[in-house]
Amino acid sequence: SAVIGTHALLTDDVEFAFAGLVVTDEQHRFGARQRARLAEKSEHAHLLVMSATPIPRSLALVLYGDLAISRIDQIPPGRQRVDTFVVDESYRERLNGFIEKQTREGGQVYVVCPAVEETDGMSLKSATEWAETLQTAVFPDLRVALLHGQMKGAEKERVMSEFARGNADILVATTVIEVGVDVPNATLMVIEDADRFGLSQLHQLRGRVGRGGAKSYCILT
């Protein structure tokens, strides 16, 4: 038998008669103690931790011999590798042209910002203001949608559903789209102020594109 669950499996009142295998998927979503707590529920259990992102602590455990590493180095059939580029503000006009090109060819675009709203003393692009700028001043002929974690659940689901159905060309968002978002038609991921994100976050965000058959790209600014 198998038990599939969330963090609820970590609670004290969940016990296993004999756990032979413990699998932690998306392991960067769990703390080190949380992963250990689940493994300790059976001292003889094999432990498999999975992630598509490089996690420093896990790499250290591999180096020191506490973990063996297995790699899935193939992509699903029909998909192409995502090309990633780092640019600065001097490329902004070319980047905007590339965004337009992707949408003309039928693709959709994610634009990820590190903040929801402008913050005093910090010159970071915020999703709310940047979405308005893109819609009114940069891409008035395209459909720009906004998604962030401060929106109510029903509104977030509506926006994401509309984007998935192709009713928006550009989705400006925060890291709320980091995992669990699957829109095969999205071909471009633009990450603004990329230095404000962790390495695992960047990998997860890049994984939102390239999920269909079309060539996809990730641009870090």
Disulfide bonds with the S-S distance in Angstrom:
none
